[in-house]
Amino acid sequence: MRESIIMKIHYGTALGAVALVAVHILMRLSQKFSDSLQYQNVIANYHFLPYALMLEVILVLLSVHGFNGLRVILLELKQGATYERAINYGSIVAMAALVAYGSRTILMAGMGHS
Amino acid sequence: MATVEVPQEKKAESTIPAPTQSTPKTITLRISRFNPSENAETKFEEFKIPVQKWTTVLEAILYVKQNLDHSIAVRYSCRQASCGSCGMKINGKPRLACYTKISELESNVVTVEPMNNFPIIRDLAVDFKQLFSTHKKMKPFIVNEESEVLPGTKEFVQTPQDLEKFLQFSYCIKCGLCNSACPTMATDKSFVGPQGLAQAYRYTVDNRDQGKKERLKIVDQSHGIWRCHFAGSCSNVCPKGVDPAMAIQLLRGYLLGFRT
């Protein structure tokens, strides 16, 4: 993939994440902050489908943005064809693994498992 | 018989003040010495030299070469900031030695070192191979199939506004100071660098050129234009007033779709 397309995704995910994390924080302010972290309230959030979907989108946006950022830092740190290939594929694998693990948590909490 | 008085010529008095004498002073010139064929350690040698207020760093180095130690390696040519040969780190900042007066440094100790981010050949002389090869990769010429002036054709017309878009970037003398100051180049040896990117912009924005697509493809790679962090150090050190940091941001505009 061309670097300009990757960077467009990088900037887009940053903007999207800032907007959705702002919504997420504002939702915490709908009640006392300490109450929002109560077990029942957290589980209730996962049971509310639109909110659970928003958390899933935040997870994807932050994973894509974060791992691409890490990829860029590592590419600047050291150079070499094998190293760069390992970093590129490693970032994709790590990103997919994090999204899968986070999605599993969202799904389990949403279905009532803990 | 009438007589005419011819006025005597007054001796012209000069209104230009006599030049004031510059009092020579002695400064310490610290020169970085490195010879890869002898040993791999860099050491500093100090020389006490007399300077006038107009003495440049290059003149001071040449004084040392002529009178104290002729083995110092330094590259220079035009002595007027046109050739871009004498770039070096002077008191920690990349500058042209021929364009930096010792008096403007306001220090009695002047330290000269080879530029950062370039392989050192010896002492103050660095290897420009990568700079020139990157410059060449950017296709630093007008790409236009109709550029030959044949009978029946005429030169391309450019308005002053068209010229203004790239004029400052054509002042680049390839001295390498911008690449030397770039923090990305310090860690990423494959980075194209501000010099190459500014030249890519210079030709891309030229309305006579048709090679925009090719050049954008060259800079749009993993060690290309996107690795610039916009520190602005390149623009800060350019002796010709070129602003490579701005060129990079404007060139990004093409890749992000803000410019066509």
Interface residues (C-beta under 8 A of the other chain):
Chain A: R2 E3 S4 M7 K8 V72 L75 E76 L77 Q79 E84
Chain B: T184 T187 D188 K189 S190 F191 D220 Q221 S222 H223 G224 W226 R227 L255 L256
